[in-house]
Amino acid sequence: QPRFQFVPTFLSDLNVTEEVAAQCGNSVTCKFDSTVTGDRNIGSRTKITETSNTKDRQIFYNNPPEINAESKLMIIPSEKVVNFMLDVSDVDQEQPVNVEVIGVFNYVSSSPMSRIYTFELTLPNLDQLKRTKMEFRATDLMNATTKHPVAVHWCDCRSRDECVESNSFDSFVNLECACEAGYMGATCKDKIDHCNLQSCFPDVACSNSDTNSRQCGNCPKGFSGDGITCD
């Protein structure tokens, strides 16, 4: 009994018409199916399926962008605009990567040819800052997105140097203040009145000195001393 023998057919064995070639473009499977079946509609469906499968593979193997940036941003009330920088890379080298900030911020971004993105953020009022969550998002051409949350550290101290750093990554953190010499209060904005804390001898002029202490004048007529004690 003769055995069945299968002889494969290759595209090179077929006579592909100009119409099929124009319809299928570079799709070999489209040309093959259209020519073998004699039905160009089947070839068209093959091409659509092939294109869809190719895109699905690209999405599956695509890597999302990577963001390298600070996770905290210190803000003081006197600042109306602050700059924030991000290093954004795409291992698949798909350009451009779209980077945006989420939250109640008006912003202008610049993305030079390098991977560094600089955001110029216009700050909202304090109530809005407390209610919002700052987040940067980088999206590549395949719509893969990476999110980078940033904690807002609010410093209402007299100067930035008096802000006490916090390790908290809550969306909003109200920093405490460590007052420099000569200042007091929750925000270090009250200048210490040394004359009020410890007065000079009665009727002796008192002034606050640059050395964060009181300076007493001369003792009254008929008395001698340093102005603090007069005999």
Backbone hydrogen bonds in HBPLUS format (Angstrom, degrees):
<---DONOR---> <-ACCEPTOR-->    atom                        ^
c    i                          cat <-CA-CA->   ^        H-A-AA   ^      H-
h    n   atom  resd res      DA  || num        DHA   H-A  angle D-A-AA Bond
n    s   type  num  typ     dist DA aas  dist angle  dist       angle   num
A0013-ASP N   A0010-PHE O   2.86 MM   3  5.32 151.2  1.94 110.7 120.1     1
A0014-LEU N   A0011-LEU O   3.00 MM   3  5.29 159.2  2.04 109.6 116.4     2
A0021-ALA N   A0017-THR O   3.02 MM   4  6.26 162.0  2.05 150.3 155.7     3
A0022-ALA N   A0018-GLU O   2.90 MM   4  6.05 157.6  1.95 148.6 154.2     4
A0023-GLN N   A0019-GLU O   2.98 MM   4  6.15 152.4  2.06 143.7 151.5     5
A0024-CYS N   A0020-VAL O   2.87 MM   4  5.97 161.0  1.91 154.2 158.6     6
A0025-GLY N   A0021-ALA O   3.01 MM   4  5.80 145.0  2.14 141.7 148.8     7
A0027-SER N   A0024-CYS O   3.11 MM   3  5.44 165.3  2.13 133.3 132.8     8
A0031-LYS N   A0027-SER O   3.28 MM   4  6.53 159.8  2.32 142.5 147.1     9
A0032-PHE N   A0028-VAL O   2.93 MM   4  6.16 160.6  1.96 152.7 158.5    10
A0033-ASP N   A0029-THR O   2.92 MM   4  6.03 176.4  1.92 151.9 153.1    11
A0034-SER N   A0030-CYS O   2.98 MM   4  5.98 161.8  2.01 147.3 153.1    12
A0035-THR N   A0031-LYS O   3.03 MM   4  6.06 158.6  2.08 143.8 149.6    13
A0036-VAL N   A0032-PHE O   2.89 MM   4  6.00 171.1  1.90 160.5 163.2    14
A0037-THR N   A0033-ASP O   3.07 MM   4  5.88 163.1  2.10 141.5 146.8    15
A0038-GLY N   A0034-SER O   2.88 MM   4  5.44 127.4  2.16 126.3 140.0    16
A0042-ILE N   A0039-ASP O   3.22 MM   3  5.61 130.6  2.48 104.6 115.4    17
A0044-SER N   A0040-ARG O   2.94 MM   4  6.22 148.8  2.03 144.6 153.0    18
A0045-ARG N   A0041-ASN O   3.03 MM   4  6.33 158.2  2.08 147.2 152.0    19
A0046-THR N   A0042-ILE O   2.94 MM   4  6.20 152.0  2.02 146.6 155.0    20
A0047-LYS N   A0043-GLY O   2.96 MM   4  6.22 153.6  2.03 145.9 152.5    21
A0048-ILE N   A0044-SER O   2.98 MM   4  6.31 156.7  2.04 149.2 155.2    22
A0049-THR N   A0045-ARG O   2.98 MM   4  6.19 164.7  2.01 150.2 153.9    23
A0050-GLU N   A0046-THR O   2.87 MM   4  6.05 158.2  1.92 148.8 155.4    24
A0051-THR N   A0047-LYS O   2.91 MM   4  6.10 159.6  1.95 150.1 155.1    25
A0052-SER N   A0048-ILE O   2.94 MM   4  6.16 158.3  1.99 148.5 154.7    26
A0053-ASN N   A0049-THR O   2.88 MM   4  6.08 159.6  1.92 150.7 156.1    27
A0054-THR N   A0050-GLU O   2.95 MM   4  6.15 153.8  2.02 145.4 152.7    28
A0055-LYS N   A0051-THR O   3.04 MM   4  6.29 158.3  2.08 147.2 152.4    29
A0056-ASP N   A0052-SER O   2.92 MM   4  6.15 155.6  1.98 147.7 155.0    30
A0057-ARG N   A0053-ASN O   2.94 MM   4  6.18 154.1  2.01 146.5 152.8    31
A0058-GLN N   A0054-THR O   3.02 MM   4  6.29 154.6  2.08 145.0 152.1    32
A0059-ILE N   A0055-LYS O   2.93 MM   4  6.19 157.3  1.98 150.3 156.1    33
A0060-PHE N   A0056-ASP O   2.91 MM   4  6.08 157.5  1.96 146.4 152.9    34
A0061-TYR N   A0057-ARG O   3.00 MM   4  6.16 161.8  2.03 152.5 155.9    35
A0062-ASN N   A0058-GLN O   2.97 MM   4  5.80 115.0  2.41 135.1 149.8    36
A0062-ASN N   A0059-ILE O   3.34 MM   3  5.09 147.9  2.45  93.1 102.2    37
A0066-GLU N   A0089-SER O   2.74 MM  23  5.20 166.6  1.76 157.9 162.4    38
A0089-SER N   A0066-GLU O   2.91 MM  23  5.20 160.5  1.95 148.3 154.9    39
A0068-ASN N   A0087-ASP O   2.84 MM  19  5.00 153.9  1.91 143.4 151.8    40
A0087-ASP N   A0068-ASN O   2.93 MM  19  5.00 164.6  1.95 145.2 149.3    41
A0151-ALA N   A0071-SER O   2.85 MM  80  6.17 165.9  1.87 148.2 143.6    42
A0073-LEU N   A0151-ALA O   2.86 MM  78  6.21 152.1  1.94 169.0 168.8    43
A0153-HIS N   A0073-LEU O   2.87 MM  80  5.81 172.8  1.88 140.4 142.9    44
A0075-ILE N   A0153-HIS O   2.85 MM  78  6.09 158.9  1.89 153.5 155.5    45
A0155-CYS N   A0075-ILE O   2.81 MM  80  5.97 164.5  1.83 165.5 165.2    46
A0079-GLU N   A0076-ILE O   2.94 MM   3  5.70 160.8  1.98 127.0 133.2    47
A0123-LEU N   A0080-LYS O   2.98 MM  43  5.58 169.9  1.99 151.3 154.7    48
A0082-VAL N   A0121-LEU O   3.02 MM  39  5.34 153.0  2.09 145.3 152.3    49
A0121-LEU N   A0082-VAL O   2.79 MM  39  5.34 159.7  1.83 174.9 168.4    50
A0084-PHE N   A0119-PHE O   2.88 MM  35  5.14 149.6  1.97 143.3 152.9    51
A0119-PHE N   A0084-PHE O   2.78 MM  35  5.14 168.5  1.80 153.6 157.7    52
A0086-LEU N   A0117-TYR O   2.87 MM  31  5.19 155.8  1.93 151.6 159.0    53
A0117-TYR N   A0086-LEU O   2.81 MM  31  5.19 167.6  1.83 157.1 161.3    54
A0088-VAL N   A0115-ARG O   3.01 MM  27  5.30 170.3  2.02 147.3 144.1    55
A0093-GLN N   A0090-ASP O   2.77 MM   3  5.10 157.7  1.82 114.2 120.9    56
A0098-ASN N   A0139-THR O   2.89 MM  41  5.15 156.1  1.95 161.1 153.9    57
A0139-THR N   A0098-ASN O   2.81 MM  41  5.15 159.7  1.85 147.4 154.1    58
A0100-GLU N   A0137-ARG O   2.96 MM  37  5.43 154.0  2.02 148.8 157.1    59
A0137-ARG N   A0100-GLU O   2.84 MM  37  5.43 162.1  1.87 159.1 164.0    60
A0102-ILE N   A0135-GLU O   2.60 MM  33  5.06 168.2  1.61 161.7 166.2    61
A0135-GLU N   A0102-ILE O   3.26 MM  33  5.06 149.7  2.36 140.6 143.2    62
A0122-THR N   A0106-ASN O   2.80 MM  16  5.25 175.3  1.80 166.0 165.5    63
A0108-VAL N   A0120-GLU O   3.07 MM  12  5.17 147.1  2.19 131.4 141.5    64
A0120-GLU N   A0108-VAL O   2.83 MM  12  5.17 169.7  1.84 155.6 159.2    65
A0110-SER N   A0118-THR O   2.97 MM   8  5.40 149.3  2.06 147.1 156.9    66
A0118-THR N   A0110-SER O   3.08 MM   8  5.40 162.8  2.11 154.1 158.2    67
A0129-LEU N   A0125-ASN O   2.98 MM   4  6.28 154.7  2.04 151.6 159.8    68
A0130-LYS N   A0126-LEU O   2.95 MM   4  6.23 153.8  2.02 154.8 160.9    69
A0131-ARG N   A0128-GLN O   3.17 MM   3  5.22 128.0  2.46  95.2 108.5    70
A0132-THR N   A0128-GLN O   3.08 MM   4  6.18 128.2  2.36 145.5 158.2    71
A0150-VAL N   A0134-MET O   2.96 MM  16  5.43 167.9  1.97 142.8 142.2    72
A0136-PHE N   A0148-HIS O   2.97 MM  12  5.03 172.4  1.98 131.7 132.9    73
A0148-HIS N   A0136-PHE O   2.74 MM  12  5.03 150.5  1.82 155.5 160.7    74
A0138-ALA N   A0146-THR O   2.98 MM   8  5.32 159.6  2.03 149.8 156.3    75
A0146-THR N   A0138-ALA O   2.93 MM   8  5.32 153.7  2.00 146.2 154.6    76
A0140-ASP N   A0144-ALA O   3.07 MM   4  5.61 156.2  2.13 148.2 152.9    77
A0143-ASN N   A0140-ASP O   2.98 MM   3  5.29 155.4  2.04 117.4 119.4    78
A0152-VAL N   A0171-SER O   2.97 MM  19  5.91 172.5  1.98 134.5 133.8    79
A0173-VAL N   A0152-VAL O   2.85 MM  21  6.21 155.2  1.91 165.6 168.7    80
A0154-TRP N   A0173-VAL O   2.75 MM  19  5.99 150.1  1.84 160.1 170.3    81
A0175-LEU N   A0154-TRP O   2.85 MM  21  5.85 159.3  1.89 157.9 165.0    82
A0158-ARG N   A0187-THR O   2.93 MM  29  6.12 121.0  2.29 152.8 165.1    83
A0162-GLU N   A0159-SER O   3.07 MM   3  5.60 156.4  2.13 112.8 119.9    84
A0163-CYS N   A0160-ARG O   3.12 MM   3  5.49 166.3  2.14 113.8 118.0    85
A0178-ALA N   A0162-GLU O   2.79 MM  16  5.04 161.5  1.83 147.6 153.8    86
A0164-VAL N   A0176-GLU O   2.95 MM  12  5.51 161.7  1.98 160.3 155.4    87
A0183-TYR N   A0180-GLU O   3.17 MM   3  5.95 149.7  2.26 149.3 148.7    88
A0192-ILE N   A0182-GLY O   2.89 MM  10  5.37 169.5  1.90 132.5 136.1    89
A0184-MET N   A0190-ASP O   2.74 MM   6  5.23 150.0  1.83 150.4 160.8    90
A0190-ASP N   A0184-MET O   3.22 MM   6  5.23 153.6  2.29 165.4 157.5    91
A0188-CYS N   A0185-GLY O   3.19 MM   3  4.79 156.6  2.25  95.2 102.3    92
A0196-ASN N   A0193-ASP O   3.11 MM   3  5.39 129.2  2.38 101.1 113.7    93
A0197-LEU N   A0193-ASP O   3.09 MM   4  6.45 146.0  2.21 143.9 154.1    94
A0198-GLN N   A0194-HIS O   2.91 MM   4  6.05 157.0  1.97 147.8 152.9    95
A0201-PHE N   A0227-GLY O   2.88 MM  26  5.77 171.5  1.89 157.7 156.3    96
A0204-VAL N   A0201-PHE O   2.95 MM   3  5.50 141.2  2.11 150.0 148.5    97
A0217-GLY N   A0205-ALA O   2.80 MM  12  5.07 148.6  1.89 155.8 158.2    98
A0207-SER N   A0215-GLN O   2.97 MM   8  5.21 149.9  2.06 140.3 150.0    99
A0215-GLN N   A0207-SER O   2.65 MM   8  5.21 146.8  1.76 159.8 170.0   100
A0209-SER N   A0213-SER O   2.77 MM   4  5.54 171.7  1.78 172.6 175.2   101
A0223-PHE N   A0220-PRO O   2.89 MM   3  5.56 150.0  1.98 146.0 146.7   102
A0231-ASP N   A0224-SER O   2.79 MM   7  5.42 162.2  1.82 156.3 155.8   103
